[in-house]
Amino acid sequence: MLKELKSEDVVLRKLVQRNLLFYFIPNVIFNTIIPYLSFKKFDAVHLFQGENCVARFLLPMALLLPFIITFDILKKAIALSEEGKAGFVLPDNFTKNKFMFKMAGANGVITSSVILLFMLLVQFSVPKDYSFNGDLLSILLGVLAGTLSIVFTLWPIKKVKELKVA
């Protein structure tokens, strides 16, 4: 995605690179450490039940992380475009707030729905009192947060660039 940005997109490229680091590093660290420190029994972590429940970390993250990152990066990219520094010009009839909320909301809802469905599938696939390894789940939550940070930084930039005036 970064290679698709041309030489006239230098300011946009720097914005994306800076924000990738700004989103990726804290999300990986916090979404790994907070669950790790919250799990009291690392061998008794369940998806939806009990005190050591993964859903209380994963579902809010799956909704809010894509929403916030998409909204923030779109706000910055559209502001650059309005200043003429982004390397693309948006159409005259472009309603930025509607576009930002619609895309951010869709990203958050779709991501959380997919993750919820996956968790339900896993829940019904494992035996009744099966528990997961808390260490491994903490690491997986951090990796997922980092992946979501990258995807929802780059994908909205690609979508907003597709709207440019020909």
Phi and psi in radians as a Rosetta constraint file:
Dihedral C 1 N 2 CA 2 C 2 CIRCULARHARMONIC -1.155 0.35
Dihedral N 2 CA 2 C 2 N 3 CIRCULARHARMONIC -0.491 0.35
Dihedral C 2 N 3 CA 3 C 3 CIRCULARHARMONIC -1.246 0.35
Dihedral N 3 CA 3 C 3 N 4 CIRCULARHARMONIC -0.397 0.35
Dihedral C 3 N 4 CA 4 C 4 CIRCULARHARMONIC -1.265 0.35
Dihedral N 4 CA 4 C 4 N 5 CIRCULARHARMONIC -0.340 0.35
Dihedral C 4 N 5 CA 5 C 5 CIRCULARHARMONIC -1.297 0.35
Dihedral N 5 CA 5 C 5 N 6 CIRCULARHARMONIC 2.150 0.35
Dihedral C 5 N 6 CA 6 C 6 CIRCULARHARMONIC -1.404 0.35
Dihedral N 6 CA 6 C 6 N 7 CIRCULARHARMONIC 3.109 0.35
Dihedral C 6 N 7 CA 7 C 7 CIRCULARHARMONIC -1.110 0.35
Dihedral N 7 CA 7 C 7 N 8 CIRCULARHARMONIC -0.530 0.35
Dihedral C 7 N 8 CA 8 C 8 CIRCULARHARMONIC -1.303 0.35
Dihedral N 8 CA 8 C 8 N 9 CIRCULARHARMONIC -0.130 0.35
Dihedral C 8 N 9 CA 9 C 9 CIRCULARHARMONIC -1.704 0.35
Dihedral N 9 CA 9 C 9 N 10 CIRCULARHARMONIC 0.492 0.35
Dihedral C 9 N 10 CA 10 C 10 CIRCULARHARMONIC -1.056 0.35
Dihedral N 10 CA 10 C 10 N 11 CIRCULARHARMONIC -0.759 0.35
Dihedral C 10 N 11 CA 11 C 11 CIRCULARHARMONIC -1.144 0.35
Dihedral N 11 CA 11 C 11 N 12 CIRCULARHARMONIC -0.752 0.35
Dihedral C 11 N 12 CA 12 C 12 CIRCULARHARMONIC -1.131 0.35
Dihedral N 12 CA 12 C 12 N 13 CIRCULARHARMONIC -0.704 0.35
Dihedral C 12 N 13 CA 13 C 13 CIRCULARHARMONIC -1.062 0.35
Dihedral N 13 CA 13 C 13 N 14 CIRCULARHARMONIC -0.773 0.35
Dihedral C 13 N 14 CA 14 C 14 CIRCULARHARMONIC -1.140 0.35
Dihedral N 14 CA 14 C 14 N 15 CIRCULARHARMONIC -0.667 0.35
Dihedral C 14 N 15 CA 15 C 15 CIRCULARHARMONIC -1.066 0.35
Dihedral N 15 CA 15 C 15 N 16 CIRCULARHARMONIC -0.807 0.35
Dihedral C 15 N 16 CA 16 C 16 CIRCULARHARMONIC -1.132 0.35
Dihedral N 16 CA 16 C 16 N 17 CIRCULARHARMONIC -0.785 0.35
Dihedral C 16 N 17 CA 17 C 17 CIRCULARHARMONIC -1.098 0.35
Dihedral N 17 CA 17 C 17 N 18 CIRCULARHARMONIC -0.768 0.35
Dihedral C 17 N 18 CA 18 C 18 CIRCULARHARMONIC -1.123 0.35
Dihedral N 18 CA 18 C 18 N 19 CIRCULARHARMONIC -0.773 0.35
Dihedral C 18 N 19 CA 19 C 19 CIRCULARHARMONIC -1.240 0.35
Dihedral N 19 CA 19 C 19 N 20 CIRCULARHARMONIC -0.532 0.35
Dihedral C 19 N 20 CA 20 C 20 CIRCULARHARMONIC -1.029 0.35
Dihedral N 20 CA 20 C 20 N 21 CIRCULARHARMONIC -0.814 0.35
Dihedral C 20 N 21 CA 21 C 21 CIRCULARHARMONIC -1.157 0.35
Dihedral N 21 CA 21 C 21 N 22 CIRCULARHARMONIC -0.724 0.35
Dihedral C 21 N 22 CA 22 C 22 CIRCULARHARMONIC -1.120 0.35
Dihedral N 22 CA 22 C 22 N 23 CIRCULARHARMONIC -0.620 0.35
Dihedral C 22 N 23 CA 23 C 23 CIRCULARHARMONIC -1.474 0.35
Dihedral N 23 CA 23 C 23 N 24 CIRCULARHARMONIC -0.736 0.35
Dihedral C 23 N 24 CA 24 C 24 CIRCULARHARMONIC -1.170 0.35
Dihedral N 24 CA 24 C 24 N 25 CIRCULARHARMONIC -0.956 0.35
Dihedral C 24 N 25 CA 25 C 25 CIRCULARHARMONIC -1.073 0.35
Dihedral N 25 CA 25 C 25 N 26 CIRCULARHARMONIC -0.918 0.35
Dihedral C 25 N 26 CA 26 C 26 CIRCULARHARMONIC -1.125 0.35
Dihedral N 26 CA 26 C 26 N 27 CIRCULARHARMONIC -0.642 0.35
Dihedral C 26 N 27 CA 27 C 27 CIRCULARHARMONIC -1.144 0.35
Dihedral N 27 CA 27 C 27 N 28 CIRCULARHARMONIC -0.726 0.35
Dihedral C 27 N 28 CA 28 C 28 CIRCULARHARMONIC -1.131 0.35
Dihedral N 28 CA 28 C 28 N 29 CIRCULARHARMONIC -0.811 0.35
Dihedral C 28 N 29 CA 29 C 29 CIRCULARHARMONIC -1.118 0.35
Dihedral N 29 CA 29 C 29 N 30 CIRCULARHARMONIC -0.936 0.35
Dihedral C 29 N 30 CA 30 C 30 CIRCULARHARMONIC -1.193 0.35
Dihedral N 30 CA 30 C 30 N 31 CIRCULARHARMONIC -0.675 0.35
Dihedral C 30 N 31 CA 31 C 31 CIRCULARHARMONIC -1.376 0.35
Dihedral N 31 CA 31 C 31 N 32 CIRCULARHARMONIC -0.061 0.35
Dihedral C 31 N 32 CA 32 C 32 CIRCULARHARMONIC -1.718 0.35
Dihedral N 32 CA 32 C 32 N 33 CIRCULARHARMONIC -0.819 0.35
Dihedral C 32 N 33 CA 33 C 33 CIRCULARHARMONIC -1.258 0.35
Dihedral N 33 CA 33 C 33 N 34 CIRCULARHARMONIC -0.759 0.35
Dihedral C 33 N 34 CA 34 C 34 CIRCULARHARMONIC -1.076 0.35
Dihedral N 34 CA 34 C 34 N 35 CIRCULARHARMONIC -0.855 0.35
Dihedral C 34 N 35 CA 35 C 35 CIRCULARHARMONIC -1.104 0.35
Dihedral N 35 CA 35 C 35 N 36 CIRCULARHARMONIC -0.671 0.35
Dihedral C 35 N 36 CA 36 C 36 CIRCULARHARMONIC -1.036 0.35
Dihedral N 36 CA 36 C 36 N 37 CIRCULARHARMONIC -0.776 0.35
Dihedral C 36 N 37 CA 37 C 37 CIRCULARHARMONIC -1.317 0.35
Dihedral N 37 CA 37 C 37 N 38 CIRCULARHARMONIC -0.370 0.35
Dihedral C 37 N 38 CA 38 C 38 CIRCULARHARMONIC -1.472 0.35
Dihedral N 38 CA 38 C 38 N 39 CIRCULARHARMONIC -0.482 0.35
Dihedral C 38 N 39 CA 39 C 39 CIRCULARHARMONIC -1.266 0.35
Dihedral N 39 CA 39 C 39 N 40 CIRCULARHARMONIC 2.123 0.35
Dihedral C 39 N 40 CA 40 C 40 CIRCULARHARMONIC -1.496 0.35
Dihedral N 40 CA 40 C 40 N 41 CIRCULARHARMONIC -0.632 0.35
Dihedral C 40 N 41 CA 41 C 41 CIRCULARHARMONIC -2.134 0.35
Dihedral N 41 CA 41 C 41 N 42 CIRCULARHARMONIC 1.918 0.35
Dihedral C 41 N 42 CA 42 C 42 CIRCULARHARMONIC -1.248 0.35
Dihedral N 42 CA 42 C 42 N 43 CIRCULARHARMONIC -0.306 0.35
Dihedral C 42 N 43 CA 43 C 43 CIRCULARHARMONIC -1.700 0.35
Dihedral N 43 CA 43 C 43 N 44 CIRCULARHARMONIC 0.036 0.35
Dihedral C 43 N 44 CA 44 C 44 CIRCULARHARMONIC -2.247 0.35
Dihedral N 44 CA 44 C 44 N 45 CIRCULARHARMONIC 0.938 0.35
Dihedral C 44 N 45 CA 45 C 45 CIRCULARHARMONIC -1.812 0.35
Dihedral N 45 CA 45 C 45 N 46 CIRCULARHARMONIC 2.170 0.35
Dihedral C 45 N 46 CA 46 C 46 CIRCULARHARMONIC -1.928 0.35
Dihedral N 46 CA 46 C 46 N 47 CIRCULARHARMONIC 2.896 0.35
Dihedral C 46 N 47 CA 47 C 47 CIRCULARHARMONIC -1.298 0.35
Dihedral N 47 CA 47 C 47 N 48 CIRCULARHARMONIC -0.867 0.35
Dihedral C 47 N 48 CA 48 C 48 CIRCULARHARMONIC -2.146 0.35
Dihedral N 48 CA 48 C 48 N 49 CIRCULARHARMONIC -0.188 0.35
Dihedral C 48 N 49 CA 49 C 49 CIRCULARHARMONIC -2.070 0.35
Dihedral N 49 CA 49 C 49 N 50 CIRCULARHARMONIC 2.727 0.35
Dihedral C 49 N 50 CA 50 C 50 CIRCULARHARMONIC 1.456 0.35
Dihedral N 50 CA 50 C 50 N 51 CIRCULARHARMONIC -3.128 0.35
Dihedral C 50 N 51 CA 51 C 51 CIRCULARHARMONIC -1.271 0.35
Dihedral N 51 CA 51 C 51 N 52 CIRCULARHARMONIC -0.626 0.35
Dihedral C 51 N 52 CA 52 C 52 CIRCULARHARMONIC -1.673 0.35
Dihedral N 52 CA 52 C 52 N 53 CIRCULARHARMONIC 1.414 0.35
Dihedral C 52 N 53 CA 53 C 53 CIRCULARHARMONIC -2.019 0.35
Dihedral N 53 CA 53 C 53 N 54 CIRCULARHARMONIC 2.229 0.35
Dihedral C 53 N 54 CA 54 C 54 CIRCULARHARMONIC -1.288 0.35
Dihedral N 54 CA 54 C 54 N 55 CIRCULARHARMONIC -0.534 0.35
Dihedral C 54 N 55 CA 55 C 55 CIRCULARHARMONIC -1.060 0.35
Dihedral N 55 CA 55 C 55 N 56 CIRCULARHARMONIC -0.530 0.35
Dihedral C 55 N 56 CA 56 C 56 CIRCULARHARMONIC -1.220 0.35
Dihedral N 56 CA 56 C 56 N 57 CIRCULARHARMONIC -0.313 0.35
Dihedral C 56 N 57 CA 57 C 57 CIRCULARHARMONIC -1.727 0.35
Dihedral N 57 CA 57 C 57 N 58 CIRCULARHARMONIC -0.774 0.35
Dihedral C 57 N 58 CA 58 C 58 CIRCULARHARMONIC -1.270 0.35
Dihedral N 58 CA 58 C 58 N 59 CIRCULARHARMONIC -0.799 0.35
Dihedral C 58 N 59 CA 59 C 59 CIRCULARHARMONIC -1.175 0.35
Dihedral N 59 CA 59 C 59 N 60 CIRCULARHARMONIC -0.780 0.35
Dihedral C 59 N 60 CA 60 C 60 CIRCULARHARMONIC -1.102 0.35
Dihedral N 60 CA 60 C 60 N 61 CIRCULARHARMONIC -0.668 0.35
Dihedral C 60 N 61 CA 61 C 61 CIRCULARHARMONIC -1.100 0.35
Dihedral N 61 CA 61 C 61 N 62 CIRCULARHARMONIC -0.723 0.35
Dihedral C 61 N 62 CA 62 C 62 CIRCULARHARMONIC -1.182 0.35
Dihedral N 62 CA 62 C 62 N 63 CIRCULARHARMONIC -0.450 0.35
Dihedral C 62 N 63 CA 63 C 63 CIRCULARHARMONIC -1.546 0.35
Dihedral N 63 CA 63 C 63 N 64 CIRCULARHARMONIC -0.868 0.35
Dihedral C 63 N 64 CA 64 C 64 CIRCULARHARMONIC -1.404 0.35
Dihedral N 64 CA 64 C 64 N 65 CIRCULARHARMONIC -0.670 0.35
Dihedral C 64 N 65 CA 65 C 65 CIRCULARHARMONIC -1.073 0.35
Dihedral N 65 CA 65 C 65 N 66 CIRCULARHARMONIC -0.877 0.35
Dihedral C 65 N 66 CA 66 C 66 CIRCULARHARMONIC -1.096 0.35
Dihedral N 66 CA 66 C 66 N 67 CIRCULARHARMONIC -0.678 0.35
Dihedral C 66 N 67 CA 67 C 67 CIRCULARHARMONIC -1.087 0.35
Dihedral N 67 CA 67 C 67 N 68 CIRCULARHARMONIC -0.900 0.35
Dihedral C 67 N 68 CA 68 C 68 CIRCULARHARMONIC -1.177 0.35
Dihedral N 68 CA 68 C 68 N 69 CIRCULARHARMONIC -0.785 0.35
Dihedral C 68 N 69 CA 69 C 69 CIRCULARHARMONIC -1.148 0.35
Dihedral N 69 CA 69 C 69 N 70 CIRCULARHARMONIC -0.775 0.35
Dihedral C 69 N 70 CA 70 C 70 CIRCULARHARMONIC -1.061 0.35
Dihedral N 70 CA 70 C 70 N 71 CIRCULARHARMONIC -0.825 0.35
Dihedral C 70 N 71 CA 71 C 71 CIRCULARHARMONIC -1.079 0.35
Dihedral N 71 CA 71 C 71 N 72 CIRCULARHARMONIC -0.780 0.35
Dihedral C 71 N 72 CA 72 C 72 CIRCULARHARMONIC -1.153 0.35
Dihedral N 72 CA 72 C 72 N 73 CIRCULARHARMONIC -0.815 0.35
Dihedral C 72 N 73 CA 73 C 73 CIRCULARHARMONIC -1.213 0.35
Dihedral N 73 CA 73 C 73 N 74 CIRCULARHARMONIC -0.613 0.35
Dihedral C 73 N 74 CA 74 C 74 CIRCULARHARMONIC -1.158 0.35
Dihedral N 74 CA 74 C 74 N 75 CIRCULARHARMONIC -0.716 0.35
Dihedral C 74 N 75 CA 75 C 75 CIRCULARHARMONIC -1.041 0.35
Dihedral N 75 CA 75 C 75 N 76 CIRCULARHARMONIC -0.770 0.35
Dihedral C 75 N 76 CA 76 C 76 CIRCULARHARMONIC -1.222 0.35
Dihedral N 76 CA 76 C 76 N 77 CIRCULARHARMONIC -0.726 0.35
Dihedral C 76 N 77 CA 77 C 77 CIRCULARHARMONIC -1.187 0.35
Dihedral N 77 CA 77 C 77 N 78 CIRCULARHARMONIC -0.693 0.35
Dihedral C 77 N 78 CA 78 C 78 CIRCULARHARMONIC -1.191 0.35
Dihedral N 78 CA 78 C 78 N 79 CIRCULARHARMONIC -0.655 0.35
Dihedral C 78 N 79 CA 79 C 79 CIRCULARHARMONIC -1.102 0.35
Dihedral N 79 CA 79 C 79 N 80 CIRCULARHARMONIC -0.722 0.35
Dihedral C 79 N 80 CA 80 C 80 CIRCULARHARMONIC -1.092 0.35
Dihedral N 80 CA 80 C 80 N 81 CIRCULARHARMONIC -0.704 0.35
Dihedral C 80 N 81 CA 81 C 81 CIRCULARHARMONIC -1.125 0.35
Dihedral N 81 CA 81 C 81 N 82 CIRCULARHARMONIC -0.716 0.35
Dihedral C 81 N 82 CA 82 C 82 CIRCULARHARMONIC -1.152 0.35
Dihedral N 82 CA 82 C 82 N 83 CIRCULARHARMONIC -0.528 0.35
Dihedral C 82 N 83 CA 83 C 83 CIRCULARHARMONIC -1.420 0.35
Dihedral N 83 CA 83 C 83 N 84 CIRCULARHARMONIC -0.169 0.35
Dihedral C 83 N 84 CA 84 C 84 CIRCULARHARMONIC 1.435 0.35
Dihedral N 84 CA 84 C 84 N 85 CIRCULARHARMONIC 0.311 0.35
Dihedral C 84 N 85 CA 85 C 85 CIRCULARHARMONIC -1.821 0.35
Dihedral N 85 CA 85 C 85 N 86 CIRCULARHARMONIC -0.055 0.35
Dihedral C 85 N 86 CA 86 C 86 CIRCULARHARMONIC -1.553 0.35
Dihedral N 86 CA 86 C 86 N 87 CIRCULARHARMONIC -0.254 0.35
Dihedral C 86 N 87 CA 87 C 87 CIRCULARHARMONIC 1.521 0.35
Dihedral N 87 CA 87 C 87 N 88 CIRCULARHARMONIC 0.065 0.35
Dihedral C 87 N 88 CA 88 C 88 CIRCULARHARMONIC -2.570 0.35
Dihedral N 88 CA 88 C 88 N 89 CIRCULARHARMONIC 2.713 0.35
Dihedral C 88 N 89 CA 89 C 89 CIRCULARHARMONIC -2.090 0.35
Dihedral N 89 CA 89 C 89 N 90 CIRCULARHARMONIC 2.322 0.35
Dihedral C 89 N 90 CA 90 C 90 CIRCULARHARMONIC -1.461 0.35
Dihedral N 90 CA 90 C 90 N 91 CIRCULARHARMONIC 2.710 0.35
Dihedral C 90 N 91 CA 91 C 91 CIRCULARHARMONIC -1.055 0.35
Dihedral N 91 CA 91 C 91 N 92 CIRCULARHARMONIC 2.747 0.35
Dihedral C 91 N 92 CA 92 C 92 CIRCULARHARMONIC -1.137 0.35
Dihedral N 92 CA 92 C 92 N 93 CIRCULARHARMONIC -0.635 0.35
Dihedral C 92 N 93 CA 93 C 93 CIRCULARHARMONIC -1.518 0.35
Dihedral N 93 CA 93 C 93 N 94 CIRCULARHARMONIC 0.290 0.35
Dihedral C 93 N 94 CA 94 C 94 CIRCULARHARMONIC -1.291 0.35
Dihedral N 94 CA 94 C 94 N 95 CIRCULARHARMONIC 2.147 0.35
Dihedral C 94 N 95 CA 95 C 95 CIRCULARHARMONIC -1.761 0.35
Dihedral N 95 CA 95 C 95 N 96 CIRCULARHARMONIC 1.766 0.35
Dihedral C 95 N 96 CA 96 C 96 CIRCULARHARMONIC -1.180 0.35
Dihedral N 96 CA 96 C 96 N 97 CIRCULARHARMONIC -0.749 0.35
Dihedral C 96 N 97 CA 97 C 97 CIRCULARHARMONIC -1.120 0.35
Dihedral N 97 CA 97 C 97 N 98 CIRCULARHARMONIC -0.738 0.35
Dihedral C 97 N 98 CA 98 C 98 CIRCULARHARMONIC -1.090 0.35
Dihedral N 98 CA 98 C 98 N 99 CIRCULARHARMONIC -0.779 0.35
Dihedral C 98 N 99 CA 99 C 99 CIRCULARHARMONIC -1.090 0.35
Dihedral N 99 CA 99 C 99 N 100 CIRCULARHARMONIC -0.796 0.35
Dihedral C 99 N 100 CA 100 C 100 CIRCULARHARMONIC -1.119 0.35
Dihedral N 100 CA 100 C 100 N 101 CIRCULARHARMONIC -0.816 0.35
Dihedral C 100 N 101 CA 101 C 101 CIRCULARHARMONIC -1.187 0.35
Dihedral N 101 CA 101 C 101 N 102 CIRCULARHARMONIC -0.663 0.35
Dihedral C 101 N 102 CA 102 C 102 CIRCULARHARMONIC -1.142 0.35
Dihedral N 102 CA 102 C 102 N 103 CIRCULARHARMONIC -0.812 0.35
Dihedral C 102 N 103 CA 103 C 103 CIRCULARHARMONIC -1.218 0.35
Dihedral N 103 CA 103 C 103 N 104 CIRCULARHARMONIC -0.753 0.35
Dihedral C 103 N 104 CA 104 C 104 CIRCULARHARMONIC -1.130 0.35
Dihedral N 104 CA 104 C 104 N 105 CIRCULARHARMONIC -0.746 0.35
Dihedral C 104 N 105 CA 105 C 105 CIRCULARHARMONIC -1.117 0.35
Dihedral N 105 CA 105 C 105 N 106 CIRCULARHARMONIC -0.759 0.35
Dihedral C 105 N 106 CA 106 C 106 CIRCULARHARMONIC -1.102 0.35
Dihedral N 106 CA 106 C 106 N 107 CIRCULARHARMONIC -0.753 0.35
Dihedral C 106 N 107 CA 107 C 107 CIRCULARHARMONIC -1.064 0.35
Dihedral N 107 CA 107 C 107 N 108 CIRCULARHARMONIC -0.772 0.35
Dihedral C 107 N 108 CA 108 C 108 CIRCULARHARMONIC -1.159 0.35
Dihedral N 108 CA 108 C 108 N 109 CIRCULARHARMONIC -0.815 0.35
Dihedral C 108 N 109 CA 109 C 109 CIRCULARHARMONIC -1.190 0.35
Dihedral N 109 CA 109 C 109 N 110 CIRCULARHARMONIC -0.771 0.35
Dihedral C 109 N 110 CA 110 C 110 CIRCULARHARMONIC -1.133 0.35
Dihedral N 110 CA 110 C 110 N 111 CIRCULARHARMONIC -0.778 0.35
Dihedral C 110 N 111 CA 111 C 111 CIRCULARHARMONIC -1.097 0.35
Dihedral N 111 CA 111 C 111 N 112 CIRCULARHARMONIC -0.803 0.35
Dihedral C 111 N 112 CA 112 C 112 CIRCULARHARMONIC -1.173 0.35
Dihedral N 112 CA 112 C 112 N 113 CIRCULARHARMONIC -0.602 0.35
Dihedral C 112 N 113 CA 113 C 113 CIRCULARHARMONIC -1.149 0.35
Dihedral N 113 CA 113 C 113 N 114 CIRCULARHARMONIC -0.763 0.35
Dihedral C 113 N 114 CA 114 C 114 CIRCULARHARMONIC -1.108 0.35
Dihedral N 114 CA 114 C 114 N 115 CIRCULARHARMONIC -0.759 0.35
Dihedral C 114 N 115 CA 115 C 115 CIRCULARHARMONIC -1.180 0.35
Dihedral N 115 CA 115 C 115 N 116 CIRCULARHARMONIC -0.695 0.35
Dihedral C 115 N 116 CA 116 C 116 CIRCULARHARMONIC -1.089 0.35
Dihedral N 116 CA 116 C 116 N 117 CIRCULARHARMONIC -0.772 0.35
Dihedral C 116 N 117 CA 117 C 117 CIRCULARHARMONIC -1.092 0.35
Dihedral N 117 CA 117 C 117 N 118 CIRCULARHARMONIC -0.716 0.35
Dihedral C 117 N 118 CA 118 C 118 CIRCULARHARMONIC -1.105 0.35
Dihedral N 118 CA 118 C 118 N 119 CIRCULARHARMONIC -0.747 0.35
Dihedral C 118 N 119 CA 119 C 119 CIRCULARHARMONIC -1.121 0.35
Dihedral N 119 CA 119 C 119 N 120 CIRCULARHARMONIC -0.697 0.35
Dihedral C 119 N 120 CA 120 C 120 CIRCULARHARMONIC -1.135 0.35
Dihedral N 120 CA 120 C 120 N 121 CIRCULARHARMONIC -0.692 0.35
Dihedral C 120 N 121 CA 121 C 121 CIRCULARHARMONIC -1.067 0.35
Dihedral N 121 CA 121 C 121 N 122 CIRCULARHARMONIC -0.779 0.35
Dihedral C 121 N 122 CA 122 C 122 CIRCULARHARMONIC -1.137 0.35
Dihedral N 122 CA 122 C 122 N 123 CIRCULARHARMONIC -0.744 0.35
Dihedral C 122 N 123 CA 123 C 123 CIRCULARHARMONIC -1.016 0.35
Dihedral N 123 CA 123 C 123 N 124 CIRCULARHARMONIC -0.729 0.35
Dihedral C 123 N 124 CA 124 C 124 CIRCULARHARMONIC -1.432 0.35
Dihedral N 124 CA 124 C 124 N 125 CIRCULARHARMONIC -0.206 0.35
Dihedral C 124 N 125 CA 125 C 125 CIRCULARHARMONIC -1.573 0.35
Dihedral N 125 CA 125 C 125 N 126 CIRCULARHARMONIC -0.404 0.35
Dihedral C 125 N 126 CA 126 C 126 CIRCULARHARMONIC -1.681 0.35
Dihedral N 126 CA 126 C 126 N 127 CIRCULARHARMONIC 2.786 0.35
Dihedral C 126 N 127 CA 127 C 127 CIRCULARHARMONIC -1.043 0.35
Dihedral N 127 CA 127 C 127 N 128 CIRCULARHARMONIC 2.832 0.35
Dihedral C 127 N 128 CA 128 C 128 CIRCULARHARMONIC -0.962 0.35
Dihedral N 128 CA 128 C 128 N 129 CIRCULARHARMONIC -0.918 0.35
Dihedral C 128 N 129 CA 129 C 129 CIRCULARHARMONIC -1.779 0.35
Dihedral N 129 CA 129 C 129 N 130 CIRCULARHARMONIC 0.529 0.35
Dihedral C 129 N 130 CA 130 C 130 CIRCULARHARMONIC -1.238 0.35
Dihedral N 130 CA 130 C 130 N 131 CIRCULARHARMONIC 2.396 0.35
Dihedral C 130 N 131 CA 131 C 131 CIRCULARHARMONIC -2.151 0.35
Dihedral N 131 CA 131 C 131 N 132 CIRCULARHARMONIC 2.732 0.35
Dihedral C 131 N 132 CA 132 C 132 CIRCULARHARMONIC -1.882 0.35
Dihedral N 132 CA 132 C 132 N 133 CIRCULARHARMONIC 2.854 0.35
Dihedral C 132 N 133 CA 133 C 133 CIRCULARHARMONIC -1.362 0.35
Dihedral N 133 CA 133 C 133 N 134 CIRCULARHARMONIC 2.085 0.35
Dihedral C 133 N 134 CA 134 C 134 CIRCULARHARMONIC -1.136 0.35
Dihedral N 134 CA 134 C 134 N 135 CIRCULARHARMONIC -0.625 0.35
Dihedral C 134 N 135 CA 135 C 135 CIRCULARHARMONIC -1.085 0.35
Dihedral N 135 CA 135 C 135 N 136 CIRCULARHARMONIC -0.852 0.35
Dihedral C 135 N 136 CA 136 C 136 CIRCULARHARMONIC -1.117 0.35
Dihedral N 136 CA 136 C 136 N 137 CIRCULARHARMONIC -0.740 0.35
Dihedral C 136 N 137 CA 137 C 137 CIRCULARHARMONIC -1.133 0.35
Dihedral N 137 CA 137 C 137 N 138 CIRCULARHARMONIC -0.624 0.35
Dihedral C 137 N 138 CA 138 C 138 CIRCULARHARMONIC -1.093 0.35
Dihedral N 138 CA 138 C 138 N 139 CIRCULARHARMONIC -0.760 0.35
Dihedral C 138 N 139 CA 139 C 139 CIRCULARHARMONIC -1.150 0.35
Dihedral N 139 CA 139 C 139 N 140 CIRCULARHARMONIC -0.747 0.35
Dihedral C 139 N 140 CA 140 C 140 CIRCULARHARMONIC -1.106 0.35
Dihedral N 140 CA 140 C 140 N 141 CIRCULARHARMONIC -0.646 0.35
Dihedral C 140 N 141 CA 141 C 141 CIRCULARHARMONIC -1.111 0.35
Dihedral N 141 CA 141 C 141 N 142 CIRCULARHARMONIC -0.710 0.35
Dihedral C 141 N 142 CA 142 C 142 CIRCULARHARMONIC -1.143 0.35
Dihedral N 142 CA 142 C 142 N 143 CIRCULARHARMONIC -0.741 0.35
Dihedral C 142 N 143 CA 143 C 143 CIRCULARHARMONIC -1.133 0.35
Dihedral N 143 CA 143 C 143 N 144 CIRCULARHARMONIC -0.735 0.35
Dihedral C 143 N 144 CA 144 C 144 CIRCULARHARMONIC -1.104 0.35
Dihedral N 144 CA 144 C 144 N 145 CIRCULARHARMONIC -0.729 0.35
Dihedral C 144 N 145 CA 145 C 145 CIRCULARHARMONIC -1.089 0.35
Dihedral N 145 CA 145 C 145 N 146 CIRCULARHARMONIC -0.718 0.35
Dihedral C 145 N 146 CA 146 C 146 CIRCULARHARMONIC -1.137 0.35
Dihedral N 146 CA 146 C 146 N 147 CIRCULARHARMONIC -0.727 0.35
Dihedral C 146 N 147 CA 147 C 147 CIRCULARHARMONIC -1.115 0.35
Dihedral N 147 CA 147 C 147 N 148 CIRCULARHARMONIC -0.792 0.35
Dihedral C 147 N 148 CA 148 C 148 CIRCULARHARMONIC -1.097 0.35
Dihedral N 148 CA 148 C 148 N 149 CIRCULARHARMONIC -0.646 0.35
Dihedral C 148 N 149 CA 149 C 149 CIRCULARHARMONIC -1.084 0.35
Dihedral N 149 CA 149 C 149 N 150 CIRCULARHARMONIC -0.754 0.35
Dihedral C 149 N 150 CA 150 C 150 CIRCULARHARMONIC -1.202 0.35
Dihedral N 150 CA 150 C 150 N 151 CIRCULARHARMONIC -0.853 0.35
Dihedral C 150 N 151 CA 151 C 151 CIRCULARHARMONIC -1.057 0.35
Dihedral N 151 CA 151 C 151 N 152 CIRCULARHARMONIC -0.805 0.35
Dihedral C 151 N 152 CA 152 C 152 CIRCULARHARMONIC -1.519 0.35
Dihedral N 152 CA 152 C 152 N 153 CIRCULARHARMONIC 0.130 0.35
Dihedral C 152 N 153 CA 153 C 153 CIRCULARHARMONIC -1.664 0.35
Dihedral N 153 CA 153 C 153 N 154 CIRCULARHARMONIC -0.766 0.35
Dihedral C 153 N 154 CA 154 C 154 CIRCULARHARMONIC -1.418 0.35
Dihedral N 154 CA 154 C 154 N 155 CIRCULARHARMONIC -0.712 0.35
Dihedral C 154 N 155 CA 155 C 155 CIRCULARHARMONIC -1.114 0.35
Dihedral N 155 CA 155 C 155 N 156 CIRCULARHARMONIC -0.775 0.35
Dihedral C 155 N 156 CA 156 C 156 CIRCULARHARMONIC -1.096 0.35
Dihedral N 156 CA 156 C 156 N 157 CIRCULARHARMONIC -0.591 0.35
Dihedral C 156 N 157 CA 157 C 157 CIRCULARHARMONIC -1.099 0.35
Dihedral N 157 CA 157 C 157 N 158 CIRCULARHARMONIC -0.751 0.35
Dihedral C 157 N 158 CA 158 C 158 CIRCULARHARMONIC -1.077 0.35
Dihedral N 158 CA 158 C 158 N 159 CIRCULARHARMONIC -0.758 0.35
Dihedral C 158 N 159 CA 159 C 159 CIRCULARHARMONIC -1.169 0.35
Dihedral N 159 CA 159 C 159 N 160 CIRCULARHARMONIC -0.713 0.35
Dihedral C 159 N 160 CA 160 C 160 CIRCULARHARMONIC -1.234 0.35
Dihedral N 160 CA 160 C 160 N 161 CIRCULARHARMONIC -0.537 0.35
Dihedral C 160 N 161 CA 161 C 161 CIRCULARHARMONIC -1.229 0.35
Dihedral N 161 CA 161 C 161 N 162 CIRCULARHARMONIC -0.473 0.35
Dihedral C 161 N 162 CA 162 C 162 CIRCULARHARMONIC -1.222 0.35
Dihedral N 162 CA 162 C 162 N 163 CIRCULARHARMONIC -0.298 0.35
Dihedral C 162 N 163 CA 163 C 163 CIRCULARHARMONIC -1.479 0.35
Dihedral N 163 CA 163 C 163 N 164 CIRCULARHARMONIC -0.132 0.35
Dihedral C 163 N 164 CA 164 C 164 CIRCULARHARMONIC -1.049 0.35
Dihedral N 164 CA 164 C 164 N 165 CIRCULARHARMONIC 2.738 0.35
Dihedral C 164 N 165 CA 165 C 165 CIRCULARHARMONIC -1.267 0.35
Dihedral N 165 CA 165 C 165 N 166 CIRCULARHARMONIC 2.391 0.35
